[in-house]
Amino acid sequence: MNKFDITELPKQWLVALVALTFTFLLVVPGCAGEAADNGGSDSGENAAEQAAQVAEEEGPIEAGQAAEDIVVPVSITMPESAGAEPKTIEVTVADGSTVLQATETAGWDVQVENSDYGKFVTSINGIANGSEGDASGWVYTVNDEQVMEACDVRQLTAGDSVQWSFYVG
């Protein structure tokens, strides 16, 4: 039976094997340390762990202490066929409230459906998605920037404004 004798390998192969081994030993522990240094964001840390870390850094909320209230202008632009003028209502909500909470606080009749991404608006004040064609429906912006999050996910802070528009495509 033939036995493997490492001394029979060409010298270049041995040098490459040793270099590869040392590189592996240096790089792998460095990558693990880097993931720990950046808070584990590359390791799939979930939102609950991140919230707990923020709470720890900011300190506990004492009994009776509530989030600060903010004033948010919420605007609605109906489709032309509705014959209604755009309207803006300033609402007072807790800092960190969602776009949906602010919209509901404005007093409009808002209908929503659940999706895999959160809630999406299907109707405001009786104007339903699809009522002006298959590609029509409600979209919103925050601070005049389009948002790609569900309205029950996007949180508001002081200085934000919400604009709902009925898109007809």
DSSP file (Angstrom, degrees, kcal/mol; ACC not computed):
  #  RESIDUE AA STRUCTURE BP1 BP2  ACC     N-H-->O    O-->H-N    N-H-->O    O-->H-N    TCO  KAPPA ALPHA  PHI   PSI    X-CA   Y-CA   Z-CA
    1    1 A M              0   0    0      0, 0.0     2,-0.5     0, 0.0     0, 0.0   0.000 360.0 360.0 360.0 138.0    0.0    0.0    0.0
    2    2 A N        -     0   0    0      1,-0.0     2,-0.4     2,-0.0     0, 0.0  -0.667 360.0-153.5 -82.2 127.5    1.2    3.4   -0.9
    3    3 A K        -     0   0    0     -2,-0.5     2,-0.5     2,-0.0    -1,-0.0  -0.786  22.0-113.0 -98.1 145.5    1.6    5.8    2.0
    4    4 A F        -     0   0    0     -2,-0.4     2,-0.6     2,-0.0     3,-0.1  -0.656  30.3-168.1 -78.6 125.5    1.4    9.5    1.5
    5    5 A D    >   -     0   0    0     -2,-0.5     3,-2.1     1,-0.1     4,-0.3  -0.949  12.3-159.0-119.0 111.0    4.7   11.2    2.1
    6    6 A I  G >  S+     0   0    0     -2,-0.6     3,-1.3     1,-0.3    -1,-0.1   0.745  89.4  67.7 -61.1 -24.6    4.5   15.0    2.4
    7    7 A T  G 3  S+     0   0    0      1,-0.3    -1,-0.3    -3,-0.1     4,-0.1   0.680  90.2  64.4 -71.1 -15.0    8.2   15.4    1.6
    8    8 A E  G <  S+     0   0    0     -3,-2.1    -1,-0.3     2,-0.1    -2,-0.2   0.638  80.0 100.2 -82.7 -13.0    7.5   14.1   -1.9
    9    9 A L  S <  S-     0   0    0     -3,-1.3     5,-0.0    -4,-0.3    -3,-0.0  -0.426  89.5 -97.1 -68.7 146.0    5.3   17.2   -2.7
   10   10 A P    >>  -     0   0    0      0, 0.0     4,-1.7     0, 0.0     3,-0.6  -0.323  32.0-116.6 -61.1 148.8    7.1   19.8   -4.8
   11   11 A K  H 3> S+     0   0    0      1,-0.3     4,-2.3     2,-0.2     5,-0.2   0.846 113.7  58.2 -57.3 -37.5    8.5   22.6   -2.6
   12   12 A Q  H 3> S+     0   0    0      1,-0.2     4,-2.3     2,-0.2    -1,-0.3   0.875 104.8  50.6 -63.2 -37.6    6.2   25.2   -4.3
   13   13 A W  H <> S+     0   0    0     -3,-0.6     4,-2.6     2,-0.2    -1,-0.2   0.905 109.9  50.0 -66.7 -41.1    3.1   23.2   -3.3
   14   14 A L  H  X S+     0   0    0     -4,-1.7     4,-2.5     2,-0.2    -2,-0.2   0.919 110.9  48.7 -63.6 -43.3    4.3   23.0    0.3
   15   15 A V  H  X S+     0   0    0     -4,-2.3     4,-2.5     2,-0.2    -2,-0.2   0.918 112.8  48.2 -62.7 -43.6    4.9   26.8    0.4
   16   16 A A  H  X S+     0   0    0     -4,-2.3     4,-2.6     2,-0.2    -2,-0.2   0.905 111.7  49.9 -64.0 -41.9    1.5   27.5   -1.1
   17   17 A L  H  X S+     0   0    0     -4,-2.6     4,-2.1     2,-0.2    -2,-0.2   0.915 112.6  46.3 -63.7 -43.9   -0.2   25.2    1.4
   18   18 A V  H  X S+     0   0    0     -4,-2.5     4,-2.4     2,-0.2    -2,-0.2   0.914 113.4  49.4 -65.0 -43.2    1.6   26.8    4.4
   19   19 A A  H  X S+     0   0    0     -4,-2.5     4,-2.4     1,-0.2    -2,-0.2   0.907 111.3  49.4 -63.4 -42.2    0.7   30.3    3.1
   20   20 A L  H  X S+     0   0    0     -4,-2.6     4,-2.4     2,-0.2    -1,-0.2   0.894 110.3  51.0 -63.7 -40.7   -2.9   29.3    2.6
   21   21 A T  H  X S+     0   0    0     -4,-2.1     4,-2.2     2,-0.2    -2,-0.2   0.929 111.9  46.0 -63.5 -46.4   -3.1   27.9    6.2
   22   22 A F  H  X S+     0   0    0     -4,-2.4     4,-1.7     2,-0.2    -2,-0.2   0.897 112.1  51.6 -65.0 -39.6   -1.6   31.0    7.7
   23   23 A T  H  X S+     0   0    0     -4,-2.4     4,-2.7     1,-0.2     5,-0.3   0.933 110.3  49.1 -61.1 -45.7   -3.9   33.3    5.7
   24   24 A F  H  X S+     0   0    0     -4,-2.4     4,-2.0     1,-0.2    -2,-0.2   0.914 110.3  50.6 -60.1 -44.0   -6.9   31.3    6.8
   25   25 A L  H  < S+     0   0    0     -4,-2.2    -1,-0.2     1,-0.2    -2,-0.2   0.804 115.8  42.5 -66.4 -29.0   -5.8   31.5   10.5
   26   26 A L  H  X S+     0   0    0     -4,-1.7     4,-0.9    -3,-0.2    -2,-0.2   0.863 117.7  43.1 -83.6 -38.9   -5.4   35.3   10.2
   27   27 A V  H  X S+     0   0    0     -4,-2.7     4,-2.2    -5,-0.2     5,-0.2   0.928 106.7  55.8 -78.5 -46.8   -8.6   36.1    8.2
   28   28 A V  H  X S+     0   0    0     -4,-2.0     4,-1.8    -5,-0.3     5,-0.2   0.918 110.2  43.9 -59.5 -49.4  -11.2   34.0    9.9
   29   29 A P  H  > S+     0   0    0      0, 0.0     4,-2.0     0, 0.0    -1,-0.2   0.875 112.2  55.5 -64.0 -33.1  -10.8   35.3   13.4
   30   30 A G  H  X S+     0   0    0     -4,-0.9     4,-2.0     2,-0.2    -2,-0.2   0.883 106.4  50.1 -64.0 -38.8  -10.6   38.8   12.1
   31   31 A C  H  X S+     0   0    0     -4,-2.2     4,-2.0     2,-0.2    -1,-0.2   0.898 109.4  50.7 -66.4 -40.4  -13.9   38.4   10.3
   32   32 A A  H  X S+     0   0    0     -4,-1.8     4,-1.5     1,-0.2    -2,-0.2   0.899 111.1  48.6 -65.2 -39.3  -15.5   37.2   13.5
   33   33 A G  H  X S+     0   0    0     -4,-2.0     4,-2.2     1,-0.2    -1,-0.2   0.866 108.3  54.7 -67.5 -36.2  -14.1   40.1   15.5
   34   34 A E  H  X S+     0   0    0     -4,-2.0     4,-1.8     2,-0.2     6,-0.3   0.906 106.4  50.9 -64.3 -41.9  -15.4   42.6   12.8
   35   35 A A  H  <>S+     0   0    0     -4,-2.0     5,-1.9     1,-0.2     7,-0.2   0.878 112.3  47.1 -63.5 -37.2  -19.0   41.2   13.1
   36   36 A A  H ><5S+     0   0    0     -4,-1.5     3,-1.1     1,-0.2    -1,-0.2   0.873 109.6  54.5 -71.7 -35.3  -18.8   41.7   16.9
   37   37 A D  H 3<5S+     0   0    0     -4,-2.2    -2,-0.2     1,-0.3    -1,-0.2   0.844 104.4  53.1 -67.4 -34.3  -17.4   45.2   16.5
   38   38 A N  T ><5S-     0   0    0     -4,-1.8     3,-1.0    -5,-0.1    -1,-0.3   0.132 124.2 -97.2 -92.3  24.1  -20.2   46.5   14.3
   39   39 A G  T < 5 -     0   0    0     -3,-1.1    -3,-0.2     1,-0.2    -2,-0.1   0.566  63.3 -77.5  79.6   8.1  -22.9   45.4   16.6
   40   40 A G  T > XS+     0   0    0     -5,-1.9     3,-1.9    -6,-0.3     5,-1.0   0.690  85.1 144.9  78.6  16.8  -23.6   42.2   14.8
   41   41 A S  G X 5S+     0   0    0     -3,-1.0     3,-0.8     1,-0.3    -2,-0.1   0.795  72.8  51.8 -63.6 -25.4  -25.5   43.9   12.0
   42   42 A D  G 3 5S+     0   0    0     -7,-0.2    -1,-0.3     1,-0.2    -7,-0.1   0.575  99.0  66.9 -83.3  -7.1  -24.1   41.4    9.5
   43   43 A S  G < 5S-     0   0    0     -3,-1.9    -1,-0.2    -8,-0.2    -2,-0.2   0.297 117.7-102.1 -98.2  11.4  -25.2   38.5   11.7
   44   44 A G  T < 5 -     0   0    0     -3,-0.8    -3,-0.1     1,-0.2    -2,-0.1   0.800  49.0-173.8  79.6  28.4  -29.0   39.1   11.2
   45   45 A E      < -     0   0    0     -5,-1.0    -1,-0.2     1,-0.1     2,-0.1  -0.341  22.8-126.1 -57.5 133.2  -29.6   40.8   14.6
   46   46 A N     >  -     0   0    0      1,-0.1     4,-1.8     4,-0.0     3,-0.3  -0.313  16.3-105.7 -85.9 169.0  -33.3   41.2   14.9
   47   47 A A  H  > S+     0   0    0      1,-0.2     4,-2.8     2,-0.2     5,-0.2   0.830 116.6  58.0 -62.4 -35.2  -35.3   44.4   15.7
   48   48 A A  H  > S+     0   0    0      1,-0.2     4,-2.2     2,-0.2    -1,-0.2   0.909 107.2  47.5 -63.9 -41.0  -36.1   43.4   19.2
   49   49 A E  H  > S+     0   0    0     -3,-0.3     4,-1.9     2,-0.2    -1,-0.2   0.894 112.8  49.4 -66.5 -38.8  -32.4   43.0   20.1
   50   50 A Q  H  X S+     0   0    0     -4,-1.8     4,-2.3     2,-0.2    -2,-0.2   0.904 110.8  49.9 -66.5 -40.7  -31.7   46.4   18.5
   51   51 A A  H  X S+     0   0    0     -4,-2.8     4,-2.7     1,-0.2    -2,-0.2   0.897 109.5  51.5 -64.2 -39.8  -34.5   48.1   20.4
   52   52 A A  H  X S+     0   0    0     -4,-2.2     4,-2.2     1,-0.2    -1,-0.2   0.889 109.1  51.0 -64.1 -38.2  -33.2   46.6   23.6
   53   53 A Q  H  X S+     0   0    0     -4,-1.9     4,-2.1     2,-0.2    -2,-0.2   0.918 111.2  47.3 -65.5 -42.8  -29.8   48.0   22.9
   54   54 A V  H  X S+     0   0    0     -4,-2.3     4,-2.6     1,-0.2     5,-0.2   0.922 111.6  50.8 -63.3 -43.9  -31.2   51.5   22.2
   55   55 A A  H  X S+     0   0    0     -4,-2.7     4,-1.4     1,-0.2    -1,-0.2   0.887 110.0  50.5 -61.1 -38.7  -33.3   51.3   25.4
   56   56 A E  H  < S+     0   0    0     -4,-2.2    -1,-0.2     1,-0.2    -2,-0.2   0.902 112.9  45.7 -65.9 -40.4  -30.1   50.3   27.4
   57   57 A E  H  < S+     0   0    0     -4,-2.1    -2,-0.2     1,-0.2    -1,-0.2   0.870 118.7  41.0 -70.3 -37.1  -28.2   53.2   25.9
   58   58 A E  H  < S-     0   0    0     -4,-2.6    -1,-0.2     1,-0.2    -2,-0.2   0.593 112.6-120.9 -89.2 -11.5  -30.9   55.8   26.5
   59   59 A G     <  -     0   0    0     -4,-1.4    -1,-0.2    -5,-0.2    -2,-0.1  -0.030  40.1 -52.3  89.6 162.5  -31.9   54.5   29.9
   60   60 A P        -     0   0    0      0, 0.0     2,-0.6     0, 0.0    -4,-0.0  -0.347  51.4-114.8 -73.4 152.1  -35.3   53.2   31.1
   61   61 A I        -     0   0    0     -2,-0.0     3,-0.1     4,-0.0     2,-0.1  -0.769  37.2-132.0 -83.0 125.1  -38.5   55.1   30.7
   62   62 A E    >   -     0   0    0     -2,-0.6     3,-2.3     1,-0.1    -1,-0.0  -0.386  33.4 -79.0 -79.3 158.2  -39.7   56.0   34.1
   63   63 A A  T 3  S+     0   0    0      1,-0.3    -1,-0.1    -2,-0.1     3,-0.1  -0.275 119.6  16.9 -55.8 134.0  -43.3   55.4   35.3
   64   64 A G  T 3  S+     0   0    0      1,-0.3     2,-0.5    -3,-0.1    -1,-0.3   0.302  93.8 124.6  85.7 -10.1  -45.6   58.1   34.0
   65   65 A Q    <   -     0   0    0     -3,-2.3    -1,-0.3     0, 0.0     2,-0.3  -0.737  40.5-173.1 -86.7 125.3  -43.0   59.3   31.3
   66   66 A A        -     0   0    0     -2,-0.5     3,-0.1    -3,-0.1    -4,-0.1  -0.736  32.1 -88.6-114.4 163.3  -44.6   59.2   27.9
   67   67 A A        -     0   0    0     -2,-0.3    -1,-0.1     1,-0.1     2,-0.1  -0.381  56.7 -95.5 -64.6 149.5  -43.1   59.7   24.4
   68   68 A E        -     0   0    0     26,-0.1    27,-3.7     1,-0.1     2,-0.3  -0.381  37.5-120.0 -67.0 144.3  -43.2   63.4   23.3
   69   69 A D  E     -A   94   0A   0     25,-0.3     2,-0.3    -3,-0.1    25,-0.3  -0.624  29.3-166.6 -82.6 145.1  -46.1   64.5   21.2
   70   70 A I  E     -A   93   0A   0     23,-3.5    23,-2.4    -2,-0.3     2,-0.5  -0.926  19.2-127.2-127.7 155.4  -45.4   65.9   17.8
   71   71 A V  E     -A   92   0A   0     -2,-0.3    88,-0.5    21,-0.2    21,-0.2  -0.918  28.5-175.5-104.6 125.7  -47.6   67.8   15.3
   72   72 A V  E     -A   91   0A   0     19,-2.9    19,-2.6    -2,-0.5     2,-0.5  -0.979  21.5-137.3-125.1 121.7  -47.8   66.2   11.9
   73   73 A P  E     -A   90   0A   0      0, 0.0    89,-2.8     0, 0.0     2,-0.5  -0.663  20.6-165.0 -74.1 127.3  -49.6   67.8    8.9
   74   74 A V  E     -Ab  89 162A   0     15,-2.8    15,-2.5    -2,-0.5     2,-0.3  -0.969   7.8-169.9-117.1 118.7  -51.5   65.0    7.0
   75   75 A S  E     -Ab  88 163A   0     87,-2.9    89,-2.9    -2,-0.5     2,-0.4  -0.780   8.2-163.5-110.5 151.3  -52.7   66.0    3.5
   76   76 A I  E     -Ab  87 164A   0     11,-2.5    11,-2.1    -2,-0.3     2,-0.5  -0.998   4.7-167.7-135.3 132.1  -55.0   64.2    1.2
   77   77 A T  E     - b   0 165A   0     87,-2.2    89,-1.3    -2,-0.4     8,-0.1  -0.963  16.5-154.8-119.6 112.1  -55.4   64.8   -2.6
   78   78 A M        -     0   0    0     -2,-0.5     5,-0.1     6,-0.3    -2,-0.0  -0.362  30.6 -88.5 -80.0 162.1  -58.5   63.0   -4.0
   79   79 A P    >>> -     0   0    0      0, 0.0     3,-1.8     0, 0.0     5,-0.5  -0.348  39.4-110.2 -66.6 155.1  -58.8   62.0   -7.7
   80   80 A E  G >45S+     0   0    0      1,-0.3     3,-1.5     2,-0.2    -2,-0.1   0.850 116.6  63.4 -54.3 -37.0  -60.2   64.7  -10.0
   81   81 A S  G 345S+     0   0    0      1,-0.3    -1,-0.3     2,-0.1    -3,-0.0   0.733  93.8  62.1 -63.8 -21.0  -63.4   62.6  -10.4
   82   82 A A  G <45S-     0   0    0     -3,-1.8    -1,-0.3     2,-0.1    -2,-0.2   0.714  94.9-144.3 -77.5 -19.6  -64.2   63.0   -6.7
   83   83 A G  T <<5 +     0   0    0     -3,-1.5     2,-0.4    -4,-0.5    -3,-0.1   0.725  51.7 134.8  65.4  22.3  -64.4   66.8   -7.2
   84   84 A A      < -     0   0    0     -5,-0.5    -6,-0.3     3,-0.0    -1,-0.2  -0.835  54.3-124.3-107.0 142.3  -62.8   67.4   -3.7
   85   85 A E        -     0   0    0     -2,-0.4    -7,-0.1     1,-0.1    -9,-0.1  -0.464  39.9 -91.0 -75.8 151.3  -60.1   70.0   -3.0
   86   86 A P        -     0   0    0      0, 0.0     2,-0.4     0, 0.0    -9,-0.2  -0.327  48.2-160.0 -58.7 148.2  -56.9   68.8   -1.3
   87   87 A K  E     -A   76   0A   0    -11,-2.1   -11,-2.5    -3,-0.1     2,-0.4  -0.993  12.7-162.1-137.9 141.4  -57.1   69.0    2.4
   88   88 A T  E     -A   75   0A   0     -2,-0.4     2,-0.4   -13,-0.2   -13,-0.2  -0.988   6.2-174.9-124.8 132.5  -54.5   69.2    5.2
   89   89 A I  E     -A   74   0A   0    -15,-2.5   -15,-2.8    -2,-0.4     2,-0.6  -0.995  19.7-138.9-125.2 129.1  -55.2   68.5    8.8
   90   90 A E  E     -A   73   0A   0     -2,-0.4     2,-0.3   -17,-0.2   -19,-0.0  -0.776  26.9-171.1 -86.9 125.7  -52.6   68.9   11.5
   91   91 A V  E     -A   72   0A   0    -19,-2.6   -19,-2.9    -2,-0.6     2,-0.6  -0.854  20.1-134.9-117.3 152.6  -52.7   66.0   14.0
   92   92 A T  E     +A   71   0A   0     -2,-0.3     2,-0.3   -21,-0.2   -21,-0.2  -0.936  37.5 156.7-107.7 121.0  -51.0   65.5   17.3
   93   93 A V  E     -A   70   0A   0    -23,-2.4   -23,-3.5    -2,-0.6     2,-0.2  -0.884  46.8 -85.0-135.6 165.6  -49.5   62.1   17.8
   94   94 A A  E >   -A   69   0A   0     -2,-0.3     3,-2.3   -25,-0.3   -25,-0.3  -0.482  54.9 -95.5 -70.9 142.5  -46.7   60.5   19.9
   95   95 A D  T 3  S+     0   0    0    -27,-3.7    62,-0.2     1,-0.3    -1,-0.1  -0.390 116.4  32.0 -55.2 130.2  -43.2   60.7   18.5
   96   96 A G  T 3  S+     0   0    0     60,-2.5    -1,-0.3     1,-0.3    61,-0.1   0.384  85.4 142.5  96.2  -2.7  -42.7   57.4   16.7
   97   97 A S    <   -     0   0    0     -3,-2.3    59,-2.9    59,-0.2    -1,-0.3  -0.266  51.4-109.7 -63.5 160.4  -46.3   57.0   15.7
   98   98 A T  B  >  -E  155   0B   0     57,-0.2     4,-2.3     1,-0.1    57,-0.2  -0.448  19.1-110.1 -91.8 166.0  -46.9   55.5   12.2
   99   99 A V  H  > S+     0   0    0     55,-1.8     4,-2.5    52,-0.5    53,-0.2   0.899 120.8  53.4 -57.7 -41.5  -48.2   57.1    9.1
  100  100 A L  H  > S+     0   0    0     51,-2.5     4,-2.6    54,-0.2     5,-0.2   0.923 107.4  50.0 -62.3 -44.3  -51.3   55.0    9.5
  101  101 A Q  H  > S+     0   0    0     50,-0.3     4,-2.1     1,-0.2    -1,-0.2   0.915 112.5  47.0 -61.2 -43.2  -51.9   56.2   13.0
  102  102 A A  H  X S+     0   0    0     -4,-2.3     4,-1.2     2,-0.2    -1,-0.2   0.900 112.4  50.4 -65.0 -40.5  -51.5   59.8   12.0
  103  103 A T  H  <>S+     0   0    0     -4,-2.5     5,-0.9     1,-0.2     3,-0.3   0.911 111.9  46.6 -65.5 -42.5  -53.8   59.3    9.0
  104  104 A E  H ><5S+     0   0    0     -4,-2.6     3,-1.5     1,-0.2    -1,-0.2   0.865 107.4  57.8 -66.7 -35.5  -56.5   57.7   11.2
  105  105 A T  H 3<5S+     0   0    0     -4,-2.1    -1,-0.2     1,-0.3    -2,-0.2   0.795  93.1  68.8 -64.7 -27.9  -56.1   60.5   13.8
  106  106 A A  T 3<5S-     0   0    0     -4,-1.2    -1,-0.3    -3,-0.3    -2,-0.2   0.673 113.9-118.2 -65.5 -15.4  -57.0   63.0   11.0
  107  107 A G  T < 5 +     0   0    0     -3,-1.5    -3,-0.1    -4,-0.3     2,-0.1   0.508  64.3 142.3  93.2   4.6  -60.5   61.5   11.1
  108  108 A W      < -     0   0    0     -5,-0.9     2,-1.1     1,-0.1    -1,-0.3  -0.476  62.4-107.5 -78.2 152.4  -60.6   60.2    7.6
  109  109 A D        -     0   0    0     -2,-0.1    16,-2.6     2,-0.0     2,-0.5  -0.697  47.7-177.0 -79.0 102.0  -62.4   56.9    6.9
  110  110 A V  E     -F  124   0C   0     -2,-1.1     2,-0.4    14,-0.2    14,-0.2  -0.908  12.6-166.5-111.1 123.7  -59.4   54.7    6.2
  111  111 A Q  E     -F  123   0C   0     12,-2.9    11,-2.8    -2,-0.5    12,-1.4  -0.910  13.7-178.3-107.5 136.1  -59.7   51.1    5.1
  112  112 A V  E     -F  121   0C   0     -2,-0.4     2,-0.3     9,-0.3     9,-0.2  -0.893  16.6-154.9-131.8 160.2  -56.6   48.8    5.2
  113  113 A E  E     -F  120   0C   0      7,-2.2     7,-2.5    -2,-0.3     2,-0.2  -0.972  25.4-115.9-129.9 148.9  -55.7   45.3    4.3
  114  114 A N  E     +F  119   0C   0     -2,-0.3     2,-0.3     5,-0.2     5,-0.2  -0.569  35.6 173.2 -80.9 146.9  -52.8   43.2    5.8
  115  115 A S  E >   -F  118   0C   0      3,-1.3     3,-0.8    -2,-0.2    35,-0.0  -0.837  51.1 -91.8-138.3 178.7  -50.0   42.0    3.5
  116  116 A D  T 3  S+     0   0    0     -2,-0.3     3,-0.1     1,-0.2    -2,-0.0   0.715 127.9  46.0 -64.9 -19.8  -46.7   40.3    4.1
  117  117 A Y  T 3  S-     0   0    0      1,-0.4    33,-0.5    32,-0.0     2,-0.3   0.472 125.2 -86.7-102.8  -5.1  -45.1   43.7    4.4
  118  118 A G  E <  S-F  115   0C   0     -3,-0.8    -3,-1.3    31,-0.1    -1,-0.4  -0.869  70.7 -25.6 128.7-164.6  -47.6   45.3    6.7
  119  119 A K  E     -F  114   0C   0     -2,-0.3    32,-1.1    -5,-0.2    33,-0.6  -0.608  52.4-166.8 -87.0 143.2  -50.9   47.2    6.2
  120  120 A F  E     -F  113   0C   0     -7,-2.5    -7,-2.2    -2,-0.3     2,-0.3  -0.981  26.4-110.1-129.1 147.4  -51.7   49.0    3.0
  121  121 A V  E     +F  112   0C   0     -2,-0.4    17,-0.4    -9,-0.2    -9,-0.3  -0.550  31.7 174.0 -77.2 130.2  -54.5   51.5    2.4
  122  122 A T  E     +     0   0C   0    -11,-2.8     7,-3.0     1,-0.4     2,-0.3   0.596  68.6   9.7-106.7 -19.0  -57.3   50.2    0.2
  123  123 A S  E     -FG 111 128C   0    -12,-1.4   -12,-2.9     5,-0.3     2,-0.4  -0.961  51.9-166.0-161.9 140.8  -59.7   53.2    0.5
  124  124 A I  E >  S-FG 110 127C   0      3,-1.7     3,-2.1    -2,-0.3   -14,-0.2  -0.993  83.7 -15.8-129.7 126.2  -59.8   56.7    2.0
  125  125 A N  T 3  S-     0   0    0    -16,-2.6   -15,-0.1    -2,-0.4     3,-0.1   0.843 129.8 -51.3  49.7  40.0  -63.2   58.4    2.4
  126  126 A G  T 3  S+     0   0    0    -17,-0.5     2,-0.8     1,-0.2    -1,-0.3   0.380 108.2 122.2  84.8  -4.1  -64.9   55.9    0.1
  127  127 A I  E <   -G  124   0C   0     -3,-2.1    -3,-1.7     3,-0.0     2,-0.2  -0.833  49.3-161.4 -93.9 109.8  -62.4   56.2   -2.8
  128  128 A A  E >   -G  123   0C   0     -2,-0.8     3,-2.0    -5,-0.2    -5,-0.3  -0.594  24.9 -95.9 -98.1 150.7  -61.1   52.7   -3.3
  129  129 A N  T 3  S+     0   0    0     -7,-3.0     8,-0.2     1,-0.3    -1,-0.1  -0.353 113.2  24.9 -54.1 138.4  -58.0   51.4   -5.0
  130  130 A G  T >  S+     0   0    0      6,-1.4     3,-1.3     3,-0.2    -1,-0.3   0.356  86.1 114.0  86.1  -5.8  -58.9   50.3   -8.6
  131  131 A S  T <  S+     0   0    0     -3,-2.0    -2,-0.1     1,-0.3     3,-0.1   0.679  83.3  40.1 -73.8 -15.2  -61.9   52.7   -8.8
  132  132 A E  T 3  S-     0   0    0      1,-0.6    -1,-0.3    -4,-0.2     2,-0.2  -0.012 137.3 -49.4-117.3  26.5  -60.2   54.8  -11.5
  133  133 A G  S X  S-     0   0    0     -3,-1.3     3,-1.9     1,-0.1    -1,-0.6  -0.412  71.3 -71.7 120.2 161.1  -58.7   51.8  -13.4
  134  134 A D  T 3  S+     0   0    0      1,-0.3    -1,-0.1    -2,-0.2    -3,-0.1   0.807 129.2  48.9 -57.9 -32.5  -56.7   48.7  -12.5
  135  135 A A  T 3  S+     0   0    0     -3,-0.1     2,-0.3    -5,-0.1    -1,-0.3   0.184  89.5 107.7 -96.3  18.2  -53.5   50.7  -11.8
  136  136 A S    <   +     0   0    0     -3,-1.9    -6,-1.4    32,-0.2     2,-0.3  -0.703  39.2 116.0 -98.0 149.1  -55.2   53.3   -9.5
  137  137 A G  E     -C  167   0A   0     30,-2.2    30,-3.2    -2,-0.3     2,-0.3  -0.965  59.4 -60.7 171.6 175.1  -54.7   53.5   -5.8
  138  138 A W  E     +C  166   0A   0    -17,-0.4     2,-0.3    -2,-0.3    28,-0.2  -0.594  44.2 172.7 -83.4 134.2  -53.5   55.3   -2.8
  139  139 A V  E     -C  165   0A   0     26,-2.5    26,-2.6    -2,-0.3     2,-0.3  -0.934  12.4-154.7-132.1 157.6  -49.8   56.2   -2.3
  140  140 A Y  E     -C  164   0A   0     -2,-0.3     7,-1.1     7,-0.2     2,-0.3  -0.951   7.2-161.7-135.5 157.1  -48.1   58.3    0.3
  141  141 A T  E     -CD 163 146A   0     22,-2.0    22,-2.1    -2,-0.3     2,-0.5  -0.925  11.3-146.4-127.1 156.6  -45.0   60.4    0.8
  142  142 A V  E >  S-CD 162 145A   0      3,-2.2     3,-1.2    -2,-0.3    20,-0.2  -0.995  88.9  -8.4-122.5 123.5  -43.3   61.7    3.9
  143  143 A N  T 3  S-     0   0    0     18,-2.5    -1,-0.1    -2,-0.5    19,-0.1   0.876 130.0 -59.6  56.3  39.6  -41.6   65.0    3.6
  144  144 A D  T 3  S+     0   0    0     17,-0.3     2,-0.4     1,-0.2    -1,-0.3   0.667 113.4 117.9  64.6  20.1  -42.3   64.9   -0.2
  145  145 A E  E <  S-D  142   0A   0     -3,-1.2    -3,-2.2     0, 0.0    -1,-0.2  -0.970  70.2-114.8-119.0 132.0  -40.3   61.7   -0.6
  146  146 A Q  E     -D  141   0A   0     -2,-0.4     2,-0.4    -5,-0.2    -5,-0.2  -0.353  30.0-147.3 -63.1 139.0  -41.8   58.4   -1.8
  147  147 A V        -     0   0    0     -7,-1.1    -7,-0.2     2,-0.1    -1,-0.1  -0.914  14.0-161.8-114.0 135.3  -41.7   55.8    0.9
  148  148 A M        +     0   0    0     -2,-0.4     2,-0.3     2,-0.1    -1,-0.1  -0.152  64.0  91.8-107.3  37.2  -41.4   52.1    0.2
  149  149 A E  S    S-     0   0    0      1,-0.0    -2,-0.1     2,-0.0   -31,-0.1  -0.912  85.5 -94.5-125.7 155.3  -42.7   50.8    3.5
  150  150 A A    >>  -     0   0    0    -33,-0.5     4,-1.9    -2,-0.3     3,-1.9  -0.338  38.1-115.5 -63.6 151.5  -46.2   49.9    4.6
  151  151 A C  T 34 S+     0   0    0    -32,-1.1   -51,-2.5     1,-0.3   -52,-0.5   0.697 115.9  54.2 -68.3 -18.2  -48.0   52.8    6.3
  152  152 A D  T 34 S+     0   0    0    -33,-0.6    -1,-0.3   -53,-0.2   -54,-0.1   0.376 111.3  47.1 -93.1   5.3  -48.1   50.9    9.6
  153  153 A V  T <4 S+     0   0    0     -3,-1.9     2,-0.4   -34,-0.2    -2,-0.2   0.748  87.6  88.2-108.4 -41.3  -44.4   50.5    9.5
  154  154 A R     <  -     0   0    0     -4,-1.9   -55,-1.8     1,-0.0     2,-0.2  -0.477  67.8-152.1 -68.9 117.9  -43.1   53.9    8.6
  155  155 A Q  B     -E   98   0B   0     -2,-0.4     2,-0.3   -57,-0.2   -57,-0.2  -0.613   3.8-136.9 -93.1 151.9  -42.6   55.9   11.9
  156  156 A L        -     0   0    0    -59,-2.9   -60,-2.5    -2,-0.2     2,-0.3  -0.799  17.2-174.2-109.5 148.3  -42.9   59.7   12.1
  157  157 A T    >   -     0   0    0     -2,-0.3     3,-2.0   -62,-0.2   -87,-0.0  -0.827  46.2 -59.7-130.4 172.3  -40.7   62.2   14.0
  158  158 A A  T 3  S+     0   0    0     -2,-0.3     3,-0.1     1,-0.3    -1,-0.1  -0.233 122.5  26.4 -54.4 136.0  -40.9   65.9   14.7
  159  159 A G  T 3  S+     0   0    0    -88,-0.5    -1,-0.3     1,-0.3     2,-0.1   0.282  90.3 129.9  93.6 -10.0  -40.9   67.9   11.5
  160  160 A D    <   -     0   0    0     -3,-2.0     2,-0.3   -89,-0.0    -1,-0.3  -0.422  36.9-166.4 -75.7 152.3  -42.4   65.1    9.3
  161  161 A S        -     0   0    0    -89,-0.2   -18,-2.5    -2,-0.1     2,-0.4  -0.987   8.4-145.8-135.3 148.0  -45.4   65.7    7.0
  162  162 A V  E     -bC  74 142A   0    -89,-2.8   -87,-2.9    -2,-0.3     2,-0.4  -0.930  10.7-171.2-117.3 135.7  -47.5   63.1    5.3
  163  163 A Q  E     -bC  75 141A   0    -22,-2.1   -22,-2.0    -2,-0.4     2,-0.5  -0.976   4.0-164.6-129.1 117.9  -49.2   63.4    1.9
  164  164 A W  E     +bC  76 140A   0    -89,-2.9   -87,-2.2    -2,-0.4     2,-0.3  -0.872  13.8 178.3 -98.3 132.3  -51.7   60.9    0.5
  165  165 A S  E     -bC  77 139A   0    -26,-2.6   -26,-2.5    -2,-0.5     2,-0.8  -0.976  30.3-126.5-132.7 147.5  -52.4   61.0   -3.2
  166  166 A F  E     - C   0 138A   0    -89,-1.3     2,-0.4    -2,-0.3   -28,-0.2  -0.849  29.3-149.9 -94.6 111.9  -54.7   58.9   -5.4
  167  167 A Y  E     - C   0 137A   0    -30,-3.2   -30,-2.2    -2,-0.8     2,-0.5  -0.662  11.8-169.1 -85.3 131.6  -52.5   57.6   -8.3
  168  168 A V              0   0    0     -2,-0.4   -32,-0.2   -32,-0.2   -35,-0.1  -0.967 360.0 360.0-120.8 113.2  -54.2   57.0  -11.6
  169  169 A G              0   0    0     -2,-0.5    -1,-0.1   -34,-0.1   -33,-0.1   0.428 360.0 360.0-111.7 360.0  -52.0   55.1  -14.0
